[in-house]
Amino acid sequence: MPPNTRRLVLPASAALALAALLLRRAWAHMLVVEAEPAAGAVFAEEPPPRVRLRFNGRIDRTRSRLVLHAPDGGQTPLPLASGSDPTLLEARTDIVPWKPGAWRLRWQALALDGQITRGDVPFTVRAAPH
């Protein structure tokens, strides 16, 4: 191989290896593929009876969590429901002191490969009409 060709091949190979590594790391993160409530949902009178998040891969349920953040800054950790679906986090919300305003369902999911991913789902609860 001529010397000039070697100078071009080595940086190109390194760039390809780096791109493959970055793509692999991006694919490793958990993504929410389905959410109840949906992001931006508005509940006119009754808040959601449960929250559910489905991910794009298997999660470690024992190290994952769901926390509701209230409009006044209060936080309610939700006990996760047991289940056989390894891609689902679900919890009942009957322990939540619902108030009108902007809420956030904050989640943390641990993938089986050890990657932790976090995010939130915003939604609104409106006051009941009198």
C-alpha positions as a Python dict, from the first residue, in 0.01 Angstrom:
ca = {
    (1, 'M'): (0, 0, 0),
    (2, 'P'): (145, 340, -91),
    (3, 'P'): (230, 569, 205),
    (4, 'N'): (-34, 831, 108),
    (5, 'T'): (-309, 565, 103),
    (6, 'R'): (-215, 444, 452),
    (7, 'R'): (-250, 798, 587),
    (8, 'L'): (-608, 812, 457),
    (9, 'V'): (-713, 460, 559),
    (10, 'L'): (-615, 484, 927),
    (11, 'P'): (-816, 804, 1007),
    (12, 'A'): (-1113, 673, 807),
    (13, 'S'): (-1105, 342, 997),
    (14, 'A'): (-1087, 524, 1330),
    (15, 'A'): (-1379, 747, 1232),
    (16, 'L'): (-1590, 446, 1133),
    (17, 'A'): (-1510, 266, 1458),
    (18, 'L'): (-1603, 577, 1661),
    (19, 'A'): (-1932, 619, 1469),
    (20, 'A'): (-2022, 252, 1527),
    (21, 'L'): (-1949, 289, 1900),
    (22, 'L'): (-2163, 604, 1928),
    (23, 'L'): (-2452, 442, 1740),
    (24, 'R'): (-2434, 134, 1961),
    (25, 'R'): (-2448, 351, 2276),
    (26, 'A'): (-2746, 545, 2135),
    (27, 'W'): (-2936, 223, 2066),
    (28, 'A'): (-2870, 99, 2421),
    (29, 'H'): (-3089, 365, 2586),
    (30, 'M'): (-3442, 281, 2684),
    (31, 'L'): (-3712, 471, 2499),
    (32, 'V'): (-4076, 510, 2595),
    (33, 'V'): (-4283, 373, 2308),
    (34, 'E'): (-4624, 407, 2478),
    (35, 'A'): (-4738, 624, 2770),
    (36, 'E'): (-5059, 652, 2971),
    (37, 'P'): (-5124, 934, 3020),
    (38, 'A'): (-4989, 1055, 2690),
    (39, 'A'): (-4754, 1353, 2696),
    (40, 'G'): (-4964, 1671, 2698),
    (41, 'A'): (-5287, 1494, 2801),
    (42, 'V'): (-5552, 1704, 2978),
    (43, 'F'): (-5791, 1549, 3228),
    (44, 'A'): (-6108, 1754, 3264),
    (45, 'E'): (-6229, 1619, 3596),
    (46, 'E'): (-6094, 1277, 3681),
    (47, 'P'): (-5720, 1221, 3693),
    (48, 'P'): (-5579, 899, 3547),
    (49, 'P'): (-5653, 588, 3758),
    (50, 'R'): (-5313, 445, 3667),
    (51, 'V'): (-4994, 531, 3483),
    (52, 'R'): (-4822, 299, 3237),
    (53, 'L'): (-4502, 327, 3041),
    (54, 'R'): (-4396, 73, 2780),
    (55, 'F'): (-4031, 72, 2676),
    (56, 'N'): (-3849, -48, 2366),
    (57, 'G'): (-3672, -323, 2560),
    (58, 'R'): (-3661, -527, 2878),
    (59, 'I'): (-3614, -332, 3200),
    (60, 'D'): (-3501, -420, 3549),
    (61, 'R'): (-3820, -348, 3743),
    (62, 'T'): (-3650, -360, 4084),
    (63, 'R'): (-3423, -67, 3996),
    (64, 'S'): (-3673, 137, 3797),
    (65, 'R'): (-3916, 391, 3940),
    (66, 'L'): (-4212, 621, 3879),
    (67, 'V'): (-4268, 947, 4070),
    (68, 'L'): (-4553, 1195, 4022),
    (69, 'H'): (-4456, 1563, 4057),
    (70, 'A'): (-4748, 1785, 4160),
    (71, 'P'): (-4809, 2147, 4053),
    (72, 'D'): (-4708, 2266, 4403),
    (73, 'G'): (-4375, 2079, 4389),
    (74, 'G'): (-4486, 1781, 4596),
    (75, 'Q'): (-4368, 1437, 4492),
    (76, 'T'): (-4543, 1102, 4522),
    (77, 'P'): (-4333, 789, 4455),
    (78, 'L'): (-4562, 525, 4304),
    (79, 'P'): (-4535, 158, 4402),
    (80, 'L'): (-4488, -41, 4082),
    (81, 'A'): (-4746, -304, 3998),
    (82, 'S'): (-4609, -652, 3955),
    (83, 'G'): (-4647, -805, 3615),
    (84, 'S'): (-4502, -1044, 3367),
    (85, 'D'): (-4434, -793, 3087),
    (86, 'P'): (-4062, -706, 3111),
    (87, 'T'): (-4108, -390, 2900),
    (88, 'L'): (-4380, -228, 3116),
    (89, 'L'): (-4378, -5, 3424),
    (90, 'E'): (-4725, 43, 3571),
    (91, 'A'): (-4868, 189, 3892),
    (92, 'R'): (-5208, 277, 4037),
    (93, 'T'): (-5259, 643, 4127),
    (94, 'D'): (-5522, 613, 4401),
    (95, 'I'): (-5261, 721, 4661),
    (96, 'V'): (-5202, 1055, 4487),
    (97, 'P'): (-5347, 1375, 4641),
    (98, 'W'): (-5465, 1515, 4306),
    (99, 'K'): (-5476, 1893, 4260),
    (100, 'P'): (-5555, 2097, 3950),
    (101, 'G'): (-5255, 2207, 3749),
    (102, 'A'): (-4953, 2087, 3554),
    (103, 'W'): (-4821, 1745, 3658),
    (104, 'R'): (-4518, 1540, 3554),
    (105, 'L'): (-4472, 1167, 3565),
    (106, 'R'): (-4098, 1130, 3614),
    (107, 'W'): (-3954, 789, 3532),
    (108, 'Q'): (-3625, 610, 3564),
    (109, 'A'): (-3568, 282, 3384),
    (110, 'L'): (-3272, 50, 3416),
    (111, 'A'): (-3211, -162, 3108),
    (112, 'L'): (-3087, -515, 3161),
    (113, 'D'): (-2752, -408, 3014),
    (114, 'G'): (-2706, -162, 3302),
    (115, 'Q'): (-2795, 162, 3120),
    (116, 'I'): (-3012, 402, 3325),
    (117, 'T'): (-3246, 630, 3132),
    (118, 'R'): (-3466, 905, 3278),
    (119, 'G'): (-3744, 1121, 3146),
    (120, 'D'): (-4083, 1264, 3220),
    (121, 'V'): (-4435, 1281, 3080),
    (122, 'P'): (-4616, 1614, 3135),
    (123, 'F'): (-4996, 1625, 3168),
    (124, 'T'): (-5262, 1853, 3318),
    (125, 'V'): (-5547, 1799, 3561),
    (126, 'R'): (-5819, 2066, 3542),
    (127, 'A'): (-6038, 2171, 3830),
    (128, 'A'): (-6384, 2019, 3840),
    (129, 'P'): (-6654, 2269, 3739),
    (130, 'H'): (-6878, 2385, 4026),
}
